[in-house]
């Protein structure tokens, strides 16, 4: 089994029940492997260590067909191996967001998506990370929060 990092395998990163159910091949293109490794090492592992908890990966890489089926935006960072949807074990999504915001870990987007946390990073150019914090309850409308708002209201 190919390891992207100490605690994340390639199989976990590309796994999708939806893809399997719908006969979609969600294999990672070879040209995205180095980006996936970089994401695992520079984002997944630091977040896992910070949260001091296990993390379930709901979604990592999505091929365009899978992204369209799950109604992801066409510009989804999942299609570029730059995003993960995570569920921390034994910690609320909101507590995880607060810890990440306060930690100094560089991220592009943190999105509370209800039962999971979307986190992304432009790992090959971290200076381009926007540090956006968003909340959604319906996956259609998003509330943008500043760091201060998020820390006070979550």
The 8 nearest C-alpha neighbors of each residue, nearest first, counted from 0:
[[1, 2, 8, 9, 10, 3, 11, 7],
 [2, 0, 9, 8, 3, 10, 7, 4],
 [3, 1, 8, 4, 9, 7, 0, 5],
 [2, 4, 36, 8, 7, 9, 39, 1],
 [5, 3, 7, 2, 6, 40, 39, 36],
 [4, 6, 7, 2, 3, 44, 8, 40],
 [5, 7, 4, 8, 44, 2, 3, 39],
 [8, 6, 4, 3, 5, 2, 11, 39],
 [9, 7, 2, 3, 11, 10, 1, 12],
 [8, 10, 12, 11, 1, 3, 2, 13],
 [9, 11, 8, 13, 12, 14, 1, 0],
 [12, 10, 14, 8, 9, 13, 7, 56],
 [11, 13, 59, 9, 10, 14, 60, 8],
 [14, 12, 60, 10, 11, 59, 25, 9],
 [15, 13, 11, 10, 12, 16, 58, 25],
 [14, 16, 18, 17, 19, 13, 58, 25],
 [15, 17, 19, 18, 20, 14, 21, 57],
 [18, 16, 20, 15, 19, 21, 65, 69],
 [19, 17, 23, 15, 21, 16, 20, 22],
 [18, 20, 16, 22, 21, 17, 23, 15],
 [19, 21, 17, 18, 22, 16, 23, 15],
 [22, 20, 18, 19, 23, 17, 16, 65],
 [21, 23, 19, 20, 18, 24, 17, 25],
 [24, 22, 18, 21, 25, 19, 65, 64],
 [23, 25, 26, 22, 18, 19, 62, 65],
 [24, 26, 62, 23, 13, 61, 27, 18],
 [27, 25, 24, 28, 13, 62, 60, 61],
 [26, 28, 29, 25, 31, 13, 60, 32],
 [27, 29, 30, 31, 26, 32, 62, 25],
 [30, 28, 32, 31, 27, 33, 26, 34],
 [29, 31, 28, 32, 33, 34, 27, 35],
 [32, 30, 34, 29, 28, 33, 35, 80],
 [31, 33, 35, 29, 34, 30, 36, 27],
 [32, 34, 36, 35, 31, 37, 30, 29],
 [35, 33, 37, 31, 32, 36, 38, 80],
 [36, 34, 32, 38, 80, 37, 33, 39],
 [37, 35, 3, 39, 33, 34, 38, 40],
 [36, 38, 34, 40, 35, 39, 41, 33],
 [39, 37, 35, 42, 41, 36, 40, 122],
 [38, 40, 43, 36, 37, 4, 42, 41],
 [39, 41, 37, 44, 38, 4, 42, 36],
 [40, 42, 38, 37, 39, 43, 45, 44],
 [43, 41, 38, 45, 39, 44, 40, 46],
 [42, 44, 39, 46, 45, 47, 40, 41],
 [43, 45, 47, 46, 40, 42, 48, 39],
 [46, 44, 48, 47, 42, 43, 49, 41],
 [47, 45, 49, 43, 48, 44, 50, 42],
 [46, 48, 44, 50, 45, 49, 43, 51],
 [47, 49, 51, 45, 46, 50, 44, 52],
 [50, 48, 46, 51, 47, 45, 98, 99],
 [51, 49, 52, 47, 48, 46, 95, 98],
 [52, 50, 48, 49, 47, 53, 46, 87],
 [53, 51, 50, 88, 47, 54, 87, 89],
 [52, 54, 88, 87, 55, 47, 51, 89],
 [53, 55, 87, 86, 88, 56, 52, 85],
 [54, 56, 86, 85, 57, 87, 53, 88],
 [57, 55, 85, 58, 84, 54, 86, 11],
 [58, 56, 84, 85, 55, 59, 86, 83],
 [59, 57, 84, 83, 56, 60, 12, 15],
 [58, 60, 83, 12, 13, 82, 77, 84],
 [59, 61, 77, 80, 13, 78, 12, 58],
 [62, 60, 78, 77, 66, 65, 25, 63],
 [61, 63, 65, 25, 64, 78, 66, 60],
 [62, 64, 66, 65, 67, 61, 78, 73],
 [65, 63, 67, 66, 62, 68, 23, 61],
 [66, 64, 68, 67, 62, 63, 61, 18],
 [65, 67, 71, 63, 69, 64, 68, 61],
 [66, 68, 70, 64, 65, 69, 71, 63],
 [67, 69, 65, 70, 66, 64, 71, 17],
 [70, 68, 66, 67, 71, 65, 17, 64],
 [71, 69, 67, 68, 66, 72, 65, 73],
 [72, 70, 66, 69, 67, 75, 73, 68],
 [71, 73, 75, 74, 70, 66, 67, 76],
 [74, 72, 75, 71, 67, 66, 63, 70],
 [73, 75, 72, 76, 78, 71, 77, 79],
 [76, 74, 72, 77, 73, 78, 71, 79],
 [75, 77, 81, 79, 78, 82, 74, 80],
 [76, 78, 82, 60, 80, 75, 79, 61],
 [79, 77, 61, 76, 62, 80, 60, 75],
 [78, 80, 76, 77, 81, 31, 60, 75],
 [81, 79, 60, 77, 35, 78, 82, 34],
 [80, 82, 76, 79, 119, 77, 120, 121],
 [83, 81, 119, 77, 76, 118, 80, 59],
 [82, 84, 59, 118, 58, 117, 85, 119],
 [83, 85, 117, 58, 57, 116, 56, 115],
 [86, 84, 56, 116, 115, 55, 57, 83],
 [85, 87, 55, 115, 54, 116, 88, 56],
 [88, 86, 54, 90, 53, 55, 85, 89],
 [87, 89, 53, 90, 54, 52, 86, 55],
 [90, 88, 87, 91, 52, 53, 86, 54],
 [91, 89, 88, 87, 94, 92, 95, 52],
 [90, 92, 94, 93, 95, 89, 87, 88],
 [93, 91, 95, 94, 116, 96, 90, 115],
 [92, 94, 96, 95, 91, 153, 97, 111],
 [95, 93, 97, 91, 96, 92, 98, 90],
 [94, 96, 92, 98, 93, 97, 99, 91],
 [95, 97, 93, 99, 94, 98, 100, 92],
 [98, 96, 94, 100, 95, 99, 150, 101],
 [97, 99, 95, 101, 96, 100, 102, 94],
 [98, 100, 102, 96, 101, 97, 95, 104],
 [101, 99, 97, 98, 102, 96, 103, 146],
 [100, 102, 98, 99, 103, 97, 104, 150],
 [103, 101, 99, 104, 100, 98, 49, 97],
 [102, 104, 101, 105, 100, 99, 106, 98],
 [105, 103, 102, 106, 99, 100, 45, 42],
 [104, 106, 103, 128, 125, 107, 120, 130],
 [107, 105, 120, 130, 108, 128, 119, 104],
 [106, 108, 128, 120, 130, 129, 119, 131],
 [107, 109, 131, 119, 118, 130, 106, 132],
 [110, 108, 118, 132, 117, 131, 133, 111],
 [111, 109, 133, 117, 134, 116, 112, 132],
 [110, 112, 134, 116, 113, 135, 133, 115],
 [113, 111, 115, 135, 110, 116, 114, 136],
 [112, 114, 111, 115, 136, 135, 116, 92],
 [113, 115, 112, 116, 86, 92, 111, 85],
 [116, 114, 86, 112, 85, 113, 84, 111],
 [115, 117, 111, 85, 84, 110, 112, 92],
 [118, 116, 84, 110, 109, 83, 85, 111],
 [119, 117, 109, 83, 108, 82, 116, 84],
 [118, 120, 82, 108, 107, 81, 106, 83],
 [121, 119, 107, 106, 122, 81, 128, 82],
 [120, 122, 125, 124, 123, 128, 81, 107],
 [121, 123, 120, 125, 124, 38, 37, 81],
 [122, 124, 121, 125, 34, 37, 120, 38],
 [123, 125, 122, 121, 126, 127, 128, 120],
 [126, 124, 127, 122, 121, 128, 123, 120],
 [125, 127, 124, 128, 121, 129, 105, 122],
 [128, 126, 125, 124, 129, 121, 107, 120],
 [129, 127, 107, 125, 126, 106, 130, 121],
 [128, 130, 107, 131, 127, 108, 106, 126],
 [131, 129, 107, 106, 108, 128, 132, 105],
 [132, 130, 108, 129, 107, 109, 133, 143],
 [133, 131, 109, 144, 143, 110, 108, 130],
 [132, 134, 143, 110, 142, 141, 144, 109],
 [135, 133, 111, 142, 141, 110, 112, 143],
 [136, 134, 141, 112, 138, 137, 140, 111],
 [135, 137, 113, 138, 112, 134, 140, 141],
 [136, 138, 139, 135, 140, 112, 113, 141],
 [139, 137, 135, 136, 140, 112, 141, 113],
 [140, 138, 137, 141, 135, 136, 142, 112],
 [139, 141, 138, 135, 137, 142, 136, 134],
 [140, 142, 135, 134, 133, 143, 139, 138],
 [141, 143, 134, 133, 144, 135, 140, 132],
 [144, 142, 133, 132, 141, 134, 145, 131],
 [145, 143, 132, 148, 149, 133, 142, 146],
 [144, 146, 148, 147, 149, 132, 143, 131],
 [145, 147, 149, 148, 150, 144, 100, 132],
 [146, 148, 150, 145, 149, 151, 144, 152],
 [149, 147, 145, 151, 146, 150, 144, 152],
 [150, 148, 146, 152, 151, 147, 153, 144],
 [149, 151, 147, 148, 152, 153, 97, 146],
 [152, 150, 148, 149, 153, 147, 146, 97],
 [153, 151, 149, 150, 148, 147, 144, 93],
 [152, 149, 93, 150, 151, 97, 94, 148]]
